[in-house]
Amino acid sequence: MGPAGRDPESPDVRSEAASARRRAAAGSSFTRSFLGAFARGTGLIAVALVIGVVLLQWSDAGTDAAAGGAPPPIGTPVAPPETTTTTTAPAGPKAPADLAVLVLNATGKNQQAKPMSDRLGVVGYRTLTPGNATRRPDSVVLCKAGLDEEAAALVAATGLPATTGPLDEAAASGMEGASEADCVVIIGAR
């Protein structure tokens, strides 16, 4: 027999039961801790919400008669009536949707104008049916008089190393569909 009159070979029932209780207590303490934290957090949010509503109600009880509060006391200076002035802003560049753009292929290769026309359509330009032009080495954007800013924006939208120029009757006469366009993009071979 061992100490305290117990057989050393027999299992210690008391220590196993105590160990089981400790394991159960450890698992439930996490649950209690989690639920406690959740309850405290929810309580804090509720208190903050109540304080916010009270402060908003308190601050809305203003003294502006137009907002439903009491009128200002007698003798309070009143602001002079507002005067409105209408100014017309200088006309800026036209929106892409307001421009009729014709894209012409002058590269000498087939099927170059349609993809560029589609690209400009995606950006918002109103494109006309693309076509072909006489072969030329460089790309150019031609726009009617007064559309210089639009021509620069169109060059940027194409991504081509293009120059700009005027689209007058002489230039439009040699290109099919150019008379209906505000701007013509001619894609050159380079």
MDTraj code that builds the backbone (N, CA, C; nanometers):
import mdtraj as md
import numpy as np

residues = "MET GLY PRO ALA GLY ARG ASP PRO GLU SER PRO ASP VAL ARG SER GLU ALA ALA SER ALA ARG ARG ARG ALA ALA ALA GLY SER SER PHE THR ARG SER PHE LEU GLY ALA PHE ALA ARG GLY THR GLY LEU ILE ALA VAL ALA LEU VAL ILE GLY VAL VAL LEU LEU GLN TRP SER ASP ALA GLY THR ASP ALA ALA ALA GLY GLY ALA PRO PRO PRO ILE GLY THR PRO VAL ALA PRO PRO GLU THR THR THR THR THR THR ALA PRO ALA GLY PRO LYS ALA PRO ALA ASP LEU ALA VAL LEU VAL LEU ASN ALA THR GLY LYS ASN GLN GLN ALA LYS PRO MET SER ASP ARG LEU GLY VAL VAL GLY TYR ARG THR LEU THR PRO GLY ASN ALA THR ARG ARG PRO ASP SER VAL VAL LEU CYS LYS ALA GLY LEU ASP GLU GLU ALA ALA ALA LEU VAL ALA ALA THR GLY LEU PRO ALA THR THR GLY PRO LEU ASP GLU ALA ALA ALA SER GLY MET GLU GLY ALA SER GLU ALA ASP CYS VAL VAL ILE ILE GLY ALA ARG".split()
xyz = np.array([
    [0.0829, -0.1179, 0.0000],
    [0.0000, 0.0000, 0.0000],
    [0.0872, 0.1240, 0.0000],
    [0.0366, 0.2240, -0.0568],
    [0.1112, 0.3472, -0.0673],
    [0.0712, 0.4440, 0.0407],
    [0.1097, 0.5660, 0.0279],
    [0.0763, 0.6662, 0.1280],
    [-0.0740, 0.6843, 0.1373],
    [-0.1181, 0.7206, 0.2511],
    [-0.2585, 0.7449, 0.2819],
    [-0.3422, 0.6210, 0.2637],
    [-0.2867, 0.5056, 0.2682],
    [-0.3596, 0.3816, 0.2645],
    [-0.4192, 0.3477, 0.1307],
    [-0.3657, 0.3984, 0.0229],
    [-0.4215, 0.3673, -0.1093],
    [-0.3262, 0.2774, -0.1825],
    [-0.3844, 0.1955, -0.2652],
    [-0.3044, 0.1067, -0.3489],
    [-0.2453, 0.1903, -0.4620],
    [-0.1119, 0.1924, -0.4792],
    [-0.0523, 0.2743, -0.5843],
    [-0.0952, 0.2305, -0.7228],
    [-0.1394, 0.1098, -0.7393],
    [-0.1795, 0.0603, -0.8706],
    [-0.3191, 0.1087, -0.9087],
    [-0.4017, 0.1435, -0.8114],
    [-0.5401, 0.1822, -0.8420],
    [-0.5435, 0.3285, -0.8862],
    [-0.6350, 0.3606, -0.9784],
    [-0.6445, 0.4989, -1.0274],
    [-0.6989, 0.5909, -0.9202],
    [-0.6533, 0.7166, -0.9240],
    [-0.6995, 0.8157, -0.8273],
    [-0.8248, 0.8809, -0.8837],
    [-0.9392, 0.8402, -0.8310],
    [-1.0678, 0.8865, -0.8830],
    [-1.0858, 1.0345, -0.8537],
    [-1.0411, 1.0792, -0.7407],
    [-1.0598, 1.2186, -0.7046],
    [-0.9813, 1.3107, -0.7979],
    [-0.8590, 1.2735, -0.8313],
    [-0.7807, 1.3610, -0.9188],
    [-0.8354, 1.3632, -1.0605],
    [-0.8909, 1.2526, -1.1092],
    [-0.9511, 1.2511, -1.2417],
    [-1.0751, 1.3391, -1.2452],
    [-1.1565, 1.3339, -1.1409],
    [-1.2780, 1.4160, -1.1355],
    [-1.2411, 1.5634, -1.1277],
    [-1.1391, 1.5949, -1.0492],
    [-1.0962, 1.7347, -1.0381],
    [-1.0427, 1.7851, -1.1706],
    [-0.9690, 1.6999, -1.2394],
    [-0.9137, 1.7380, -1.3699],
    [-1.0260, 1.7633, -1.4704],
    [-1.1290, 1.6799, -1.4686],
    [-1.2421, 1.6968, -1.5597],
    [-1.3158, 1.8266, -1.5299],
    [-1.3319, 1.8593, -1.4026],
    [-1.3990, 1.9842, -1.3665],
    [-1.3175, 2.1050, -1.4134],
    [-1.1853, 2.0973, -1.4016],
    [-1.1014, 2.2083, -1.4466],
    [-1.1119, 2.2297, -1.5974],
    [-1.1141, 2.1175, -1.6737],
    [-1.1280, 2.1293, -1.8191],
    [-1.2629, 2.1903, -1.8561],
    [-1.3696, 2.1495, -1.7887],
    [-1.5025, 2.2030, -1.8168],
    [-1.5085, 2.3502, -1.7796],
    [-1.4474, 2.3876, -1.6683],
    [-1.4483, 2.5272, -1.6244],
    [-1.3711, 2.6141, -1.7228],
    [-1.2598, 2.5620, -1.7742],
    [-1.1809, 2.6395, -1.8703],
    [-1.2615, 2.6652, -1.9967],
    [-1.3347, 2.5683, -2.0481],
    [-1.4162, 2.5857, -2.1686],
    [-1.5301, 2.6822, -2.1459],
    [-1.5956, 2.6764, -2.0326],
    [-1.7085, 2.7650, -2.0083],
    [-1.6624, 2.9058, -1.9739],
    [-1.5406, 2.9219, -1.9218],
    [-1.4928, 3.0566, -1.8911],
    [-1.4728, 3.1364, -2.0191],
    [-1.4318, 3.0704, -2.1260],
    [-1.4189, 3.1400, -2.2541],
    [-1.5554, 3.1881, -2.3013],
    [-1.6549, 3.1004, -2.2897],
    [-1.7894, 3.1371, -2.3333],
    [-1.8416, 3.2526, -2.2490],
    [-1.8206, 3.2459, -2.1175],
    [-1.8656, 3.3543, -2.0314],
    [-1.7923, 3.4834, -2.0652],
    [-1.6630, 3.4737, -2.0935],
    [-1.5842, 3.5915, -2.1267],
    [-1.6323, 3.6540, -2.2578],
    [-1.6571, 3.5700, -2.3559],
    [-1.7031, 3.6175, -2.4858],
    [-1.8399, 3.6827, -2.4745],
    [-1.9319, 3.6170, -2.4067],
    [-2.0666, 3.6727, -2.3923],
    [-2.0644, 3.8018, -2.3113],
    [-1.9789, 3.8084, -2.2108],
    [-1.9681, 3.9308, -2.1320],
    [-1.9166, 4.0465, -2.2155],
    [-1.8161, 4.0211, -2.2953],
    [-1.7605, 4.1264, -2.3811],
    [-1.8635, 4.1723, -2.4842],
    [-1.9377, 4.0773, -2.5378],
    [-2.0410, 4.1102, -2.6355],
    [-2.1485, 4.1980, -2.5715],
    [-2.1920, 4.1614, -2.4507],
    [-2.2946, 4.2381, -2.3811],
    [-2.2448, 4.3785, -2.3477],
    [-2.1189, 4.3905, -2.3028],
    [-2.0640, 4.5223, -2.2720],
    [-2.0549, 4.6082, -2.3988],
    [-2.0093, 4.5511, -2.5074],
    [-1.9985, 4.6254, -2.6334],
    [-2.1338, 4.6722, -2.6829],
    [-2.2330, 4.5844, -2.6763],
    [-2.3678, 4.6205, -2.7193],
    [-2.4235, 4.7316, -2.6310],
    [-2.3979, 4.7220, -2.5018],
    [-2.4437, 4.8257, -2.4095],
    [-2.3807, 4.9603, -2.4404],
    [-2.2514, 4.9613, -2.4686],
    [-2.1824, 5.0869, -2.5009],
    [-2.2380, 5.1493, -2.6287],
    [-2.2661, 5.0669, -2.7272],
    [-2.3219, 5.1190, -2.8527],
    [-2.4597, 5.1782, -2.8275],
    [-2.5408, 5.1116, -2.7463],
    [-2.6744, 5.1626, -2.7152],
    [-2.6663, 5.2965, -2.6419],
    [-2.5743, 5.3084, -2.5457],
    [-2.5585, 5.4337, -2.4721],
    [-2.5126, 5.5449, -2.5670],
    [-2.4185, 5.5158, -2.6554],
    [-2.3710, 5.6165, -2.7506],
    [-2.4838, 5.6612, -2.8435],
    [-2.5670, 5.5683, -2.8849],
    [-2.6793, 5.6011, -2.9721],
    [-2.7783, 5.6927, -2.9009],
    [-2.8088, 5.6631, -2.7757],
    [-2.9016, 5.7465, -2.6987],
    [-2.8426, 5.8862, -2.6804],
    [-2.7155, 5.8956, -2.6458],
    [-2.6513, 6.0267, -2.6291],
    [-2.6556, 6.1050, -2.7603],
    [-2.6290, 6.0381, -2.8708],
    [-2.6326, 6.1047, -3.0013],
    [-2.7696, 6.1584, -3.0349],
    [-2.8750, 6.0799, -3.0097],
    [-3.0114, 6.1248, -3.0385],
    [-3.0468, 6.2439, -2.9505],
    [-3.0119, 6.2377, -2.8231],
    [-3.0416, 6.3480, -2.7319],
    [-2.9700, 6.4749, -2.7771],
    [-2.8423, 6.4642, -2.8130],
    [-2.7679, 6.5820, -2.8574],
    [-2.8241, 6.6395, -2.9865],
    [-2.8660, 6.5540, -3.0789],
    [-2.9245, 6.6043, -3.2032],
    [-3.0565, 6.6754, -3.1773],
    [-3.1382, 6.6210, -3.0899],
    [-3.2649, 6.6863, -3.0570],
    [-3.2394, 6.8209, -2.9899],
    [-3.1423, 6.8241, -2.9001],
    [-3.1108, 6.9463, -2.8288],
    [-3.0583, 7.0529, -2.9244],
    [-2.9714, 7.0135, -3.0186],
    [-2.9130, 7.1119, -3.1098],
    [-3.0119, 7.1557, -3.2159],
    [-3.1140, 7.0766, -3.2462],
    [-3.2128, 7.1145, -3.3476],
    [-3.3121, 7.2172, -3.2961],
    [-3.3164, 7.2405, -3.1672],
    [-3.4090, 7.3395, -3.1133],
    [-3.3471, 7.4772, -3.1291],
    [-3.3124, 7.5123, -3.2513],
    [-3.2442, 7.6384, -3.2814],
    [-3.3402, 7.7555, -3.2725],
    [-3.2888, 7.8717, -3.3017],
    [-3.3688, 7.9944, -3.2933],
    [-3.4008, 8.0486, -3.4308],
    [-3.3944, 7.9684, -3.5318],
    [-3.4217, 8.0142, -3.6671],
    [-3.5691, 7.9913, -3.6979],
    [-3.6441, 8.0977, -3.7239],
    [-3.7870, 8.0853, -3.7492],
    [-3.8134, 8.0030, -3.8747],
    [-3.7266, 8.0143, -3.9737],
    [-3.7460, 7.9386, -4.0965],
    [-3.7318, 7.7900, -4.0722],
    [-3.6558, 7.7517, -3.9690],
    [-3.6359, 7.6111, -3.9393],
    [-3.7358, 7.5608, -3.8372],
    [-3.8311, 7.6429, -3.7953],
    [-3.9334, 7.5987, -3.7025],
    [-3.9062, 7.6384, -3.5589],
    [-3.7987, 7.7079, -3.5297],
    [-3.7670, 7.7512, -3.3940],
    [-3.8321, 7.8852, -3.3659],
    [-3.7978, 7.9443, -3.2548],
    [-3.8519, 8.0751, -3.2179],
    [-3.7848, 8.1832, -3.3021],
    [-3.8563, 8.2918, -3.3311],
    [-3.7951, 8.3989, -3.4098],
    [-3.6858, 8.4682, -3.3288],
    [-3.5950, 8.5344, -3.3955],
    [-3.4899, 8.6048, -3.3229],
    [-3.5493, 8.7190, -3.2409],
    [-3.4819, 8.7590, -3.1321],
    [-3.5352, 8.8676, -3.0490],
    [-3.5448, 8.9988, -3.1268],
    [-3.6360, 9.0833, -3.0809],
    [-3.6562, 9.2128, -3.1470],
    [-3.5297, 9.2956, -3.1308],
    [-3.4937, 9.3655, -3.2349],
    [-3.3751, 9.4480, -3.2329],
    [-3.2534, 9.3780, -3.2898],
    [-3.2659, 9.2507, -3.3225],
    [-3.1550, 9.1783, -3.3827],
    [-3.1407, 9.2236, -3.5265],
    [-3.0191, 9.2605, -3.5672],
    [-3.0039, 9.3064, -3.7051],
    [-3.0396, 9.1941, -3.8032],
    [-3.1082, 9.2333, -3.9059],
    [-3.1484, 9.1375, -4.0079],
    [-3.0579, 9.1571, -4.1286],
    [-3.0153, 9.0477, -4.1864],
    [-2.9289, 9.0550, -4.3040],
    [-3.0062, 9.1137, -4.4205],
    [-2.9406, 9.1937, -4.5027],
    [-3.0098, 9.2495, -4.6189],
    [-3.0506, 9.1367, -4.7139],
    [-3.1557, 9.1587, -4.7900],
    [-3.1977, 9.0538, -4.8835],
    [-3.0869, 9.0248, -4.9837],
    [-3.0773, 8.8974, -5.0148],
    [-2.9730, 8.8569, -5.1093],
    [-3.0096, 8.9009, -5.2499],
    [-2.9103, 8.9477, -5.3206],
    [-2.9318, 8.9836, -5.4599],
    [-2.8675, 8.8761, -5.5447],
    [-2.9328, 8.8431, -5.6503],
    [-2.8779, 8.7425, -5.7399],
    [-2.8338, 8.8094, -5.8680],
    [-2.7180, 8.7742, -5.9099],
    [-2.6678, 8.8245, -6.0368],
    [-2.6437, 8.7049, -6.1262],
    [-2.6796, 8.7211, -6.2473],
    [-2.6622, 8.6140, -6.3435],
    [-2.5463, 8.6491, -6.4351],
    [-2.4488, 8.5619, -6.4358],
    [-2.3368, 8.5810, -6.5276],
    [-2.3306, 8.4596, -6.6181],
    [-2.2977, 8.4851, -6.7382],
    [-2.2847, 8.3741, -6.8313],
    [-2.1370, 8.3386, -6.8408],
    [-2.1105, 8.2127, -6.8168],
    [-1.9734, 8.1654, -6.8257],
    [-1.9346, 8.1558, -6.9723],
    [-1.8082, 8.1782, -7.0001],
    [-1.7661, 8.1632, -7.1396],
    [-1.7874, 8.0188, -7.1843],
    [-1.8258, 8.0076, -7.3073],
    [-1.8510, 7.8740, -7.3604],
    [-1.7226, 7.7930, -7.3590],
    [-1.7290, 7.6775, -7.2954],
    [-1.6130, 7.5894, -7.2890],
    [-1.6147, 7.4937, -7.4062],
    [-1.5279, 7.3985, -7.4009],
    [-1.5256, 7.3005, -7.5101],
    [-1.6535, 7.2169, -7.5095],
    [-1.6902, 7.1721, -7.6261],
    [-1.8091, 7.0885, -7.6403],
    [-1.7825, 6.9518, -7.5780],
    [-1.8873, 6.8911, -7.5302],
    [-1.8774, 6.7551, -7.4773],
    [-1.8533, 6.6592, -7.5940],
    [-1.7846, 6.5486, -7.5701],
    [-1.7593, 6.4536, -7.6796],
    [-1.8869, 6.4073, -7.7506],
    [-1.9963, 6.3930, -7.6760],
    [-2.1204, 6.3462, -7.7380],
    [-2.1791, 6.4496, -7.8338],
    [-2.1352, 6.5746, -7.8209],
    [-2.1859, 6.6813, -7.9079],
    [-2.1051, 6.6953, -8.0366],
    [-2.0004, 6.6168, -8.0527],
    [-1.9165, 6.6246, -8.1729],
    [-1.9404, 6.5048, -8.2633],
    [-1.9590, 6.5315, -8.3917],
    [-1.9662, 6.4247, -8.4912],
    [-1.8247, 6.4032, -8.5438],
    [-1.7703, 6.2835, -8.5219],
    [-1.6315, 6.2551, -8.5581],
    [-1.6282, 6.1477, -8.6668],
    [-1.5519, 6.1754, -8.7691],
    [-1.5310, 6.0802, -8.8780],
    [-1.3870, 6.0316, -8.8715],
    [-1.3671, 5.9008, -8.8729],
    [-1.2323, 5.8439, -8.8706],
    [-1.2039, 5.7847, -9.0083],
    [-1.0900, 5.8264, -9.0655],
    [-1.0491, 5.7780, -9.1977],
    [-0.9138, 5.7092, -9.1894],
    [-0.9002, 5.6021, -9.2657],
    [-0.7779, 5.5238, -9.2699],
    [-0.6925, 5.5696, -9.3885],
    [-0.5725, 5.6202, -9.3577],
    [-0.4797, 5.6618, -9.4636],
    [-0.3469, 5.5884, -9.4471],
    [-0.3510, 5.4699, -9.3862],
    [-0.2278, 5.3948, -9.3592],
    [-0.1840, 5.3096, -9.4763],
    [-0.2762, 5.2722, -9.5624],
    [-0.2438, 5.1784, -9.6690],
    [-0.2726, 5.0349, -9.6258],
    [-0.3037, 5.0129, -9.4993],
    [-0.3418, 4.8807, -9.4480],
    [-0.4936, 4.8780, -9.4336],
    [-0.5507, 4.7601, -9.4444],
    [-0.6953, 4.7470, -9.4310],
    [-0.7391, 4.7497, -9.2842],
    [-0.8645, 4.7874, -9.2628],
    [-0.9306, 4.7752, -9.1330],
    [-0.8626, 4.8536, -9.0202],
    [-0.8208, 4.9771, -9.0441],
    [-0.7581, 5.0576, -8.9394],
    [-0.8528, 5.1631, -8.8824],
    [-0.9512, 5.2073, -8.9568],
    [-1.0388, 5.3146, -8.9120],
    [-1.1471, 5.2650, -8.8153],
    [-1.2006, 5.1458, -8.8378],
    [-1.3102, 5.0953, -8.7536],
    [-1.2689, 5.0788, -8.6074],
    [-1.1538, 5.0173, -8.5768],
    [-1.1162, 5.0066, -8.4347],
    [-1.0986, 5.1433, -8.3664],
    [-1.0433, 5.2408, -8.4383],
    [-1.0270, 5.3735, -8.3798],
    [-1.1637, 5.4400, -8.3600],
    [-1.2533, 5.4214, -8.4550],
    [-1.3876, 5.4766, -8.4427],
    [-1.4590, 5.4145, -8.3217],
    [-1.4442, 5.2835, -8.3038],
    [-1.5039, 5.2161, -8.1875],
    [-1.4439, 5.2692, -8.0576],
    [-1.3133, 5.2905, -8.0572],
    [-1.2455, 5.3423, -7.9367],
    [-1.2996, 5.4800, -7.8996],
    [-1.3164, 5.5656, -7.9986],
    [-1.3690, 5.6996, -7.9729],
    [-1.5157, 5.6936, -7.9289],
    [-1.5897, 5.5970, -7.9814],
    [-1.7280, 5.5790, -7.9394],
    [-1.7379, 5.5384, -7.7934],
    [-1.6449, 5.4560, -7.7482],
    [-1.6430, 5.4137, -7.6082],
    [-1.6129, 5.5321, -7.5171],
    [-1.5277, 5.6225, -7.5615],
    [-1.4923, 5.7401, -7.4822],
    [-1.6068, 5.8411, -7.4796],
    [-1.7038, 5.8278, -7.5692],
    [-1.8199, 5.9157, -7.5658],
    [-1.8424, 5.9990, -7.6905],
    [-1.7541, 5.9887, -7.7885],
    [-1.7718, 6.0664, -7.9114],
    [-1.8818, 6.0045, -7.9970],
    [-1.9524, 6.0904, -8.0708],
    [-2.0533, 6.0439, -8.1660],
    [-1.9802, 6.0228, -8.2985],
    [-1.9608, 5.8972, -8.3335],
    [-1.8803, 5.8673, -8.4522],
    [-1.9691, 5.8390, -8.5725],
    [-1.9180, 5.8792, -8.6864],
    [-1.9831, 5.8515, -8.8140],
    [-1.9219, 5.7243, -8.8727],
    [-1.9761, 5.6770, -8.9820],
    [-1.9251, 5.5547, -9.0449],
    [-1.7819, 5.5774, -9.0929],
    [-1.6862, 5.4962, -9.0426],
    [-1.5464, 5.5164, -9.0818],
    [-1.5247, 5.4853, -9.2293],
    [-1.4165, 5.5397, -9.2827],
    [-1.3871, 5.5184, -9.4245],
    [-1.2376, 5.5218, -9.4516],
    [-1.2031, 5.5421, -9.5762],
    [-1.0632, 5.5457, -9.6200],
    [-1.0318, 5.6826, -9.6790],
    [-0.9049, 5.7164, -9.6747],
    [-0.8566, 5.8411, -9.7334],
    [-0.7312, 5.8106, -9.8131],
    [-0.6853, 5.9099, -9.8870],
    [-0.5619, 5.8950, -9.9630],
    [-0.4474, 5.8715, -9.8662],
    [-0.3587, 5.7777, -9.9036],
    [-0.2473, 5.7408, -9.8158],
    [-0.1632, 5.8630, -9.7835],
    [-0.1282, 5.8722, -9.6511],
    [-0.0439, 5.9829, -9.6061],
    [0.0457, 5.9316, -9.4935],
    [0.1610, 5.9932, -9.4728],
    [0.2547, 5.9426, -9.3729],
    [0.2165, 5.9735, -9.2275],
    [0.1583, 6.0897, -9.2047],
    [0.1328, 6.1298, -9.0656],
    [-0.0172, 6.1356, -9.0360],
    [-0.0508, 6.1283, -8.9056],
    [-0.1901, 6.1372, -8.8623],
    [-0.2243, 6.2831, -8.8344],
    [-0.3500, 6.3167, -8.8574],
    [-0.3941, 6.4540, -8.8373],
    [-0.5402, 6.4540, -8.7903],
    [-0.5737, 6.5508, -8.7068],
    [-0.7115, 6.5723, -8.6633],
    [-0.7538, 6.7089, -8.7169],
    [-0.8543, 6.7092, -8.8008],
    [-0.9060, 6.8318, -8.8603],
    [-1.0416, 6.8626, -8.7980],
    [-1.0599, 6.9851, -8.7488],
    [-1.1876, 7.0257, -8.6886],
    [-1.2330, 7.1573, -8.7496],
    [-1.3641, 7.1788, -8.7486],
    [-1.4210, 7.3034, -8.7983],
    [-1.3720, 7.4195, -8.7133],
    [-1.3867, 7.5405, -8.7659],
    [-1.3407, 7.6617, -8.6971],
    [-1.4053, 7.6728, -8.5596],
    [-1.3255, 7.7149, -8.4602],
    [-1.3749, 7.7328, -8.3243],
    [-1.3684, 7.6080, -8.2382],
    [-1.3200, 7.4985, -8.2926],
    [-1.3139, 7.3723, -8.2173],
    [-1.1688, 7.3323, -8.1882],
    [-1.0857, 7.4317, -8.1575],
    [-0.9442, 7.4027, -8.1328],
    [-0.9241, 7.3182, -8.0074],
    [-0.9966, 7.3518, -7.8990],
    [-0.9834, 7.2739, -7.7753],
    [-1.0339, 7.1315, -7.7956],
    [-1.1401, 7.1171, -7.8725],
    [-1.1946, 6.9853, -7.9003],
    [-1.0969, 6.9023, -7.9829],
    [-1.0253, 6.9690, -8.0750],
    [-0.9255, 6.8987, -8.1567],
    [-0.8133, 6.8448, -8.0687],
    [-0.7670, 6.9260, -7.9729],
    [-0.6617, 6.8800, -7.8828],
    [-0.7094, 6.7631, -7.7973],
    [-0.8342, 6.7701, -7.7501],
    [-0.8893, 6.6603, -7.6702],
    [-0.9041, 6.5343, -7.7547],
    [-0.9391, 6.5519, -7.8781],
    [-0.9549, 6.4380, -7.9688],
    [-0.8207, 6.3722, -7.9987],
    [-0.7162, 6.4522, -8.0141],
    [-0.5814, 6.3963, -8.0335],
    [-0.5437, 6.3115, -7.9126],
    [-0.5719, 6.3620, -7.7929],
    [-0.5408, 6.2871, -7.6709],
    [-0.6225, 6.1586, -7.6644],
    [-0.7482, 6.1632, -7.7055],
    [-0.8342, 6.0449, -7.6994],
    [-0.7899, 5.9366, -7.7975],
    [-0.7324, 5.9778, -7.9100],
    [-0.6886, 5.8777, -8.0088],
    [-0.5600, 5.8099, -7.9664],
    [-0.4758, 5.8827, -7.8960],
    [-0.3457, 5.8268, -7.8592],
    [-0.2477, 5.8285, -7.9746],
    [-0.2832, 5.8939, -8.0831],
    [-0.1958, 5.9015, -8.2006],
    [-0.1025, 6.0214, -8.1890],
    [0.0148, 6.0115, -8.2478],
    [0.1019, 6.1294, -8.2551],
    [0.0540, 6.2187, -8.3704],
    [-0.0601, 6.2841, -8.3487],
    [-0.1244, 6.3590, -8.4569],
    [-0.1101, 6.5087, -8.4357],
    [-0.1178, 6.5802, -8.5469],
    [-0.1231, 6.7258, -8.5437],
    [-0.2684, 6.7670, -8.5644],
    [-0.2968, 6.8945, -8.5439],
    [-0.4329, 6.9428, -8.5660],
    [-0.4321, 7.0434, -8.6801],
    [-0.5470, 7.0598, -8.7377],
    [-0.5600, 7.1542, -8.8481],
    [-0.7060, 7.1888, -8.8686],
    [-0.7326, 7.2871, -8.9561],
    [-0.8710, 7.3285, -8.9799],
    [-0.9420, 7.2347, -9.0782],
    [-1.0694, 7.2131, -9.0522],
    [-1.1531, 7.1363, -9.1446],
    [-1.2404, 7.2384, -9.2178],
    [-1.1898, 7.2833, -9.3319],
    [-1.2653, 7.3790, -9.4113],
    [-1.3260, 7.3072, -9.5309],
    [-1.3955, 7.3811, -9.6127],
    [-1.4621, 7.3199, -9.7289],
    [-1.3626, 7.2557, -9.8236],
    [-1.2462, 7.3147, -9.8393],
    [-1.1462, 7.2590, -9.9309],
    [-1.0964, 7.1244, -9.8793],
    [-1.0722, 7.1158, -9.7481],
    [-1.0250, 6.9901, -9.6919],
    [-1.1350, 6.8854, -9.6932],
    [-1.2573, 6.9253, -9.6660],
    [-1.3686, 6.8315, -9.6607],
    [-1.4100, 6.7817, -9.7983],
    [-1.3800, 6.8574, -9.9021],
    [-1.4260, 6.8192, -10.0357],
    [-1.3617, 6.6903, -10.0848],
    [-1.2411, 6.6597, -10.0415],
    [-1.1748, 6.5394, -10.0898],
    [-1.1996, 6.4169, -10.0029],
    [-1.2815, 6.4290, -9.8995],
    [-1.3056, 6.3157, -9.8086],
    [-1.4541, 6.2856, -9.8015],
    [-1.4876, 6.1633, -9.8278],
    [-1.6273, 6.1222, -9.8245],
    [-1.6797, 6.1234, -9.6806],
    [-1.7904, 6.1926, -9.6561],
    [-1.8531, 6.1986, -9.5244],
    [-1.8028, 6.3117, -9.4372],
    [-1.6997, 6.3839, -9.4804],
    [-1.6419, 6.4905, -9.3992],
    [-1.7339, 6.6105, -9.3861],
    [-1.8248, 6.6298, -9.4816],
    [-1.9145, 6.7452, -9.4742],
    [-2.0118, 6.7326, -9.3566],
    [-2.0397, 6.6119, -9.3103],
    [-2.1314, 6.5898, -9.1979],
    [-2.0594, 6.5915, -9.0631],
    [-1.9276, 6.5945, -9.0660],
    [-1.8499, 6.5814, -8.9424],
    [-1.8081, 6.7167, -8.8881],
    [-1.7947, 6.7226, -8.7530],
    [-1.7358, 6.8384, -8.6877],
    [-1.5846, 6.8251, -8.6881],
    [-1.5379, 6.7014, -8.6739],
    [-1.3934, 6.6735, -8.6743],
    [-1.3690, 6.5466, -8.7549],
    [-1.2525, 6.5417, -8.8188],
    [-1.2099, 6.4236, -8.8950],
    [-1.0752, 6.3789, -8.8426],
    [-1.0657, 6.2521, -8.8090],
    [-0.9391, 6.1941, -8.7659],
    [-0.8866, 6.1118, -8.8824],
    [-0.7688, 6.1493, -8.9306],
    [-0.7068, 6.0742, -9.0394],
    [-0.5875, 6.0008, -8.9816],
    [-0.5922, 5.8668, -8.9888],
    [-0.4852, 5.7841, -8.9344],
    [-0.3792, 5.7666, -9.0419],
    [-0.2601, 5.8202, -9.0163],
    [-0.1503, 5.8096, -9.1123],
    [-0.0698, 5.6809, -9.0955],
    [0.0246, 5.6603, -9.1861],
    [0.1030, 5.5367, -9.1887],
    [0.1993, 5.5253, -9.0702],
    [0.2411, 5.6365, -9.0107],
    [0.3349, 5.6285, -8.8968],
    [0.2628, 5.6174, -8.7680],
])
top = md.Topology()
chain = top.add_chain()
for i, resn in enumerate(residues, 1):
    res = top.add_residue(resn, chain, resSeq=i)
    for name in ("N", "CA", "C"):
        top.add_atom(name, md.element.get_by_symbol(name[0]), res)
traj = md.Trajectory(xyz[None], top)
